[in-house]
């Protein structure tokens, strides 16, 4: 089958690009969530007064 290795390579490249795009989008969403949590912590930090471990 001529070209089958090329077809597999093209498919692998396309899937790799899709996975990279998905990972970048996920990274962006995580970064946004972390930044939002950081802003909330600055606005209203949690109080640990009167709490003990255990």
C-alpha positions as CSV (number, residue, x, y, z in Angstrom):
1,X,0.0,0.0,0.0
2,X,1.9,3.1,-1.1
3,X,1.4,6.1,1.0
4,X,0.0,4.3,4.0
5,X,2.9,5.3,6.2
6,X,2.5,8.8,5.0
7,X,-1.2,8.7,5.8
8,X,-0.5,7.4,9.3
9,X,2.1,10.1,9.8
10,X,-0.3,12.8,8.7
11,X,-3.0,11.5,11.0
12,X,-0.5,11.3,13.9
13,X,0.6,14.9,13.2
14,X,-3.0,16.1,13.0
15,X,-3.9,14.3,16.3
16,X,-0.8,15.7,18.0
17,X,-1.8,19.2,16.9
18,X,-5.3,18.7,18.3
19,X,-4.0,17.4,21.6
20,X,-1.6,20.3,21.9
21,X,-4.5,22.8,21.2
22,X,-6.6,21.0,23.9
23,X,-3.8,21.1,26.4
24,X,-3.2,24.8,25.7
25,X,-6.9,25.5,26.2
26,X,-6.9,23.5,29.5
27,X,-3.8,25.3,30.7
28,X,-5.5,28.6,30.0
29,X,-8.6,27.6,31.9
30,X,-6.5,26.4,34.9
31,X,-4.4,29.6,34.9
32,X,-7.7,31.7,34.9
33,X,-9.0,29.6,37.8
34,X,-5.8,30.0,39.8
35,X,-5.7,33.8,39.1
36,X,-9.3,34.1,40.2
37,X,-8.6,32.1,43.4
38,X,-5.6,34.3,44.1
39,X,-7.8,37.5,43.7
40,X,-10.3,36.0,46.1
41,X,-7.6,35.2,48.6
42,X,-6.5,38.8,48.5
43,X,-10.0,40.1,48.9
44,X,-11.1,37.8,51.7
45,X,-8.3,35.7,53.1
46,X,-9.4,32.7,55.1
47,X,-9.2,33.0,58.9
48,X,-7.6,30.2,60.8
49,X,-8.0,31.9,64.3
50,X,-9.2,29.4,66.9
51,X,-8.6,26.4,64.6
52,X,-6.2,23.6,65.5
53,X,-5.0,20.7,63.5
54,X,-6.4,17.4,64.7
